[in-house]
């Protein structure tokens, strides 16, 4: 056996045993001798991907794809790498090429489903997950992933069947229990409470199980009008989810202060990108942003692009900051002298090819309220709509929701008092944006949308310079995918059930009221 053959054999063994450092080292030695070996490039790319060496992963996987354009697994891993670095347009295109090669491997199909989900191609995700689940029907994760994609495209009955299959195959697939609870309103005669309580009794020390089961039980007890039990389970679930996070509200206080200091009053207009395509819908999570998105995107001139991280990515790239978080004090400090037109153009280009087929599109990432100043300067003709909702309802709704547990955006949400303090920061920042950029942000109340639907919808469409369409009053008929916490609710007409929900938990919210009132937030009596 030659030296090259010996190293190739060692590389194959390291790859199969997931010894990524060794695989990376061996691939680096072999590549100068075999630069056009597609499999070697693929292995080198996977090793770099697993080691989070993203520039090398992208380079190797791109070359592997160029050398072997008929390999669906090569195209899939390239798409995965692109999605991980938030190159969503390129990731979606690469995933589409991979699907066109008709892969039949369940792992490849499941990976493609994840990439399509991350790039807001939910119909394509559902098809990829469907094929993965059909290939391995007794594999619970595939059934769960298919269910979440079906929820996003509004096929709730099919999603429920997949979730029940998931928990039948593996009762310990904890996320499925919460998704099932959220799928429909439960009743005293039809719920999953007994099943979940039985599982919870054997989960001491398992934080993941306690997180999802407590949150699911809270939702079902709330549906059954047992509010003390519901609040108890919300508290236990959020406490389990927040274990080890070491969050301090001072972290966000420093971030908000740095943002505010970057935009002193008054602000002069900058020569940004002239496009008027984007409509940004911002606000605290769970304040009605998805409802507004559905109303506006029911207009034939508007496409719903979903919750895009693209503006934050574009700003981070433009700043040159190398820190891990998209928005932190380092990124803000580096974003002092920006080419505003280039920033707006880069953001707009990053939304393609999904956007550009209609005159306007909605970017509905609630936490874009952090970026509103940069958005206003980089895209002077974009519209910005900010949702406001009763402070107590907003904070309670954030506490009731289990957001992405590792996202820095929601670190406040595991504690009700921290949620109140974060609301205060949000309230003050929006007031600052209104002073810095008068007339650029329309604040609209969730309660007005519910109580005076047509008047509020006309105000919204007028601000966005959209003509009146009756379809905007029937947003529940909008068949565009939804992949947010409100995916089930927004497929129904406007309902009043969520108004003043806080009154059902009035005795449990004394501490929250003290936090908000102490900072000058006006509260209902």
N, C-alpha and C positions, 0 to 999 in steps of 0.2 A: 504494500500500500504506500503510495506517495505521500509526501507531507501534506499536499493540498487535500488529498482524499481523506487523510486522517483528521485534518481540521474540519472538513465538511461533515464527517461522521460525528465529531465532537459537537459541532454546531447543531446538528439535527437532534442529538440527545439533549443538549441544553435547552433547545427550543421546546421539545416535547415535555420536558420536566419543569418548564417555566422558570429556568434559572436565567433571568433576563440580563443581569450584569455580565455573566459569562458569554451568553449569546451575543451581546453587543460587542464585547471584546473580540470574539472570534470572527464575527462578521466584518469588523473594522480591519482585521488582518487580511481577510480574503478579498475584500472589495477591490483593492488595487490590481489584483491579478484577474478578477472576474467582474469588471464593472457593468457588463451587460447581461449578467445572469439574473433573470427575473425573480426566481425563487430566493436567491441570496438577498436581493434588494427587499423582497417582501419580508423575509425573516428579520433583516436589519431594521426595517420600518416598524414591525410589531414590537421588537425589543425596545426600540427608542420610544414607542408609544406607551408601553407599559412602564418605562422609566420616566415618563413625562418629559422627555427631551423632544419637544414638539417640532422645532425646525428640522431636525434630522428625520423625525418620523414622516413629516410631510414630504421631504425631499425623496427619501427612499421609496415611499409608497406611490408617489407620483411617477417615478421612473419605472417601478414594477408595473404600474398600469399602462404606461406607454409601451413597454416591452411585451406585455401579455394582455391586450385589450379585451380578450374573450373570457378572462377569469373573473367571475362574479365575486369571489371572495376577495380578490385584490381590490376591485372597485369598492366593495363594501367597507373594507378597512380604511381605504383612502377617504371615503365619505365620513366615516366615524372620526378620523383625525381632523378633518376640516370642521366638523361640527364642534369638536372639543375646543377649537381655537376661535369659535364664533364666526367662522366664514360660512354663514348659513346658505347664501346663494349657491356657492360652489359645492357645499355639502349636499344640498338638495339635488343639484344636477348630477353629481357623482352617484348618489343613491338611485336616481332615476335610470342612469346607465346600467347600474348593477341589476335592477329589477328587470330591465329589458333583456338581460341575458338569461332570464327564467331560472333562477337558482332553486334548488330543491332541498338544500341543507337547512335544517331548522335553526341552527345557530346563526347562519348568515341571514336568514329571513327575519329573525327576531332583532338582530342588530340593525337591519335596514328599517324595521318598524320604529326602533328608538330614534334613528337619525331623522326619519320623516316626521316623527312627533316633535323633535327638537327644532325642526325647521318649519313647523306649522303646516305640514302637508298631511292632514289627519285622515283624509280618505285613503291616501296611499299607505299610511301607517296601518290602517285597519286591514287593508288587503294583505300587507306583508305579515302582520300578526296572525291573520286568519290562516294563511298558508303554513306558518310555523306551527300553530296549534293543531292543524289538520295532520301535520307530519308526526307530531308527538302529542296526542290528545291527553295523555295521562301526566303531562308535565305542567304542574300548577302555575309556574311563572308565565308560561306562554298563554294560558287561559286568562290570567289576570291582565296581562298586557293587551290582549285582544279586547277585554271588557272595557278598559280605560279608553281605548281608541273608539269603541262603539258608543260610549257615553259622549265623546267629543263630537261625533257626527249625528247624535240624537237618536240612536237606536237603543232605547233604554230597555225594552223587553229582552232583546238579544244580549245586552250587557248583563242583565240580571241572571240569565241562564248561564253565562260564562262564569260569573262570580260564584254562583252556587256550585258549579262544577269545580271551581278552584278550591273552595273550602271543603268540598267532599274529598278531593284528592289529597289535600294537605290542610287540615284545620288550623295549622300553625302559620299559614300565610296571612299574617295579621292585617296587612293593608286591605285585604279583600273584605274583611268584616266592616271596616269603616266605610269603604266605598259602597257596600250593600246598604248600610244604614242611611247613607246620604242619597241613595238613588230614588227613594220614595218617602212619603210621609208614612210613618208607622202608626199603628193603633194598638189599644190594649188587647185586642183579639188577634192581631196579626203583626208579630214583631220577632226579633231575634234575641231578645233579652235573656231568656233562659239558656240558650246555647252559649252566649258569650259569657254569662256569669259562671257557667260550668268550666269554661276554659280559663277564666281569670283566676279561679280558685287554685290553679296549679301553676301560676306564673310568677311566684315570688322571685324577685331578683332579675327578672327578664324585663328590662326597660322598654324594649321594642314592643313586646306583647302588652305591657301595661299602658303604653302610649296609645296604641291603636284601639285596644279593647275599651279602655276608659272613655276615649273620645267617641267611639261608636255607641257605647252605652249611654253617654250623655245625650247624644242626638236622639236616641230612641226614647229615653225617659222624657226628654223635652216634648217630643211628638205626642207622648201619652199624658202630658200636662203634669208630670211629677217634677216640678222645677227645683225643689231642694235636692233631690237625688241627681238631677241633671247637672246642677252647679257643682256638686261634690265630685262627680266624675270628670267634668271639665277641668277642675282644679287638679285632680290626681293625674289626669292625662297630660296636661301641660307641664306639670312638675316633672313627670317622667321624661318627657320630650326635651326639657331644658336642662337635664342633668349634665354637668360637666362643661357647659357652654361658657361659664365665667363672664357672662355679659354684665356690663355696667352702663347705665344710662349716660354717664359722663362721656363715653365713647361717641355716642350720637350727638351729644351736646357740642362736643368739639368739632365734629363734622359739619353740623348746621351752622356753627359760628364761622367756620372757614368759608363756607359757601356764601353766607351773607356778606362777609368782608370783601369777597371778590367782586361784588356788584354794589359799590357804594351809590348813594343817591345823588343826583339823578343819573340815569344812563342815557348816553347818546346812541342813536341808531348806528349800526355798523352795516357795511356793504356785504351782506351775506348772500347765500344762494337764493335766487329769485323765485324758485318753485313754490307754488301754492298747493301742491298735492297733499302734504300731510295734515291730518287732523289728530292732534295729540289729546287723548283723554287721560287725565291724571287725577290724583286724589288719594286719600287714605284707602288701603285695601278694604273691601267689603262696604264701600260707601255708595255703590250704584254705578261704578264705572262700566261694568259689563252691560248693564241695562242701556246706558247711553250709547255704547258701541253698537248694540243690536238695533237701536232706533236709527242711528245715523247710517249704518251699513245696510239698512233696508232700502235706502235710496239707490236707484239704479246707477248713479254716478259714483258710488262709493264702494270700495272693497275693504273688507275687514282683514287686516294683516296680523291681528292677534297681539299678544304681549311681546313686543320686540325689545331685545337688549341692545339693539343696533346703535342707538344714539350714544349710549354709554361706552360701547366698544369703540365707536368712531372718535369720541372725545379722548378716551384713554390713548388711542393710537396717535392722535394729533399732539397730545401733551408730551409724549416721549417717556412718560413715567413707566418704571419697570416693577412697581410693587404688585403683589398678587391681587389686591382688590381693584375692581373697576373704578370706584370712586372713593378716594381717601384724601387726606391732607396733602400727601405727596403729589397726587395727580392734579389736585387743585392748584398747588403752587407752581407746577410745571405748565399749566394751561393759562399762562398770563398773556402771552403774545401770540394769539392764534390767527391763522388765515381763516376768517369766518366763512367766506364763500367756499373754500376748500372743505371745511368741516361739514357744512350743509350738503355739499355735493357728494362727499364720501358717504354720509349717512344715506342719502337718497339712493345712490348706486347700490349700497349694501342690501336694500330691500328688494332689489330685482332678483329673479324674474317674476316674483309673485305679484309685485305692484307694477304700475305702468299700463295696465290694460283698461283702467277706468280713470276719469279725471282726478279723482281724489282717493285717498285711503286713510284708514284709521289705525293709529298705533296706540294700543290701549294698555301700556305698562303703567300701572298706578304710580309706581315710585319714580316715574319721570318727573314728578314734581320737584325732585332734587335737582334736575337738570334744566328746569324751566328757563332760567336766565341764559344759559348757553343756547338753548333751542331758540329763544326769542331773537338772539343776535345772529345765529347761523342761518335761520330760516325765517326772515322777517315777514313773509307772507303766509306762513303756516298758522293754523288756528289751534288754540290751546283751550280746552274745556276742563275745568276743575270741578269735581263733584264734592259737595258738602252734605253731611248728614248729621242728625242729632248726635252730639258728642258722646252721650252715654250709649246710644245704639251702636255708634261706630266702634267704640272701645270694646263693648261687649261682643260685637260680631267678630272682631279681631281675635278676642280671647276664645271664642267658640270654634274658630277655624284652625286646623292644623296645616300651616303653610309648609313649604319646603324647609325641612328642619335644619339643613346646613347652609341655607342662604343667609348672608349678612343682612339682607333687607328686612328680615322678620325677626331678628334676634330679640327685639323688645316684647314679642307677643306671647312669651311663655309665662309672663307675670302680669296680672291685671293692673297693678300700680304702675309698672314700667310702661304698659300700653297707654295709660293715661298721660304719663310724662312725655311719651313720644308724640301723642296727639297735640300736646301743647307746642312742641317744637314744630310740627307740621303747620299748625294754625299760625304761628308767628312767621314762618317762612313764606307762606302764601300771602300774608299781609305785606311782607317785604317785596315780593314779586309784583304785587299790585301797585306799590309806590314806585318801584323801579321801572316798570313797563306798563304804564296806565293804558287801559283799553285792549291789552293783548290777551288777557285771560278772562274768559267768561266763567263766573262761579254760578253753578246751578244746584239747587237743593234737591236731594233725592225725594224728600217729602212732597215737593211741588210736582215732580214728575208723576208721583202716584196720585196725588189729590187733584191735580189740574193737568192731566196728561196732554191734551191738545194744545193748550196755551204754552206749556213748557216746551213741547216739541217744536212749535212754531218759533219760539225764541231761539231754540238750539239751532234749527235749520237756517234761520235768518243770520245768526252769528257766523255760521260756517259758509254763508253765501251759497246755500243750496235751495233750489226751488221746492215748493211744497209737493209732497207725495203722500197720498192716503196710506200707502204701504208702511210708512214710518209709524203709524198708529197701531199696526198689526205686526209688530216686530216678532211675535211668537211664531209667525209663519216663515221667518227668515231661516233658510235651511243651511246657512254657512256653519262650519264647525265651530265649536266652543271648547276651549281647553282650560277653563278657569274653575274656581270654586263654585261659580254660579252656573255651571253647565246645565244643570237640571232646571233651576228656577227660571232662566230666561227663555225657556221653551214654553212658558205659560204666559197668558196675558198679565197685565199689571194687576198686582194683588196688594192688599193692605196689611197682610198678616205680620210683616216685618216692622211696621210702624210701632214705635214705642214698645218694642219687645223688652226693653230694660225694666219696664214696670213689673214684669213677671219675676224679676230677680231683684226687686227693689231693696229688700233687706240685705242681700249679699253684696250690694254695690256701694255701701256707705264709704268704704275706703277710697274707691274710685271717685266718688263725688267730692270728697275732701281734697284729693289731688287736683282735680280739674278746677274746682271753685277757688282753691288757694292760689291758682295761677291766673285768675281772672276770666276763665271760660264761662260764658253764660250758659246756665243749665235750666231745663224745664222744671217746673214746680212739682 
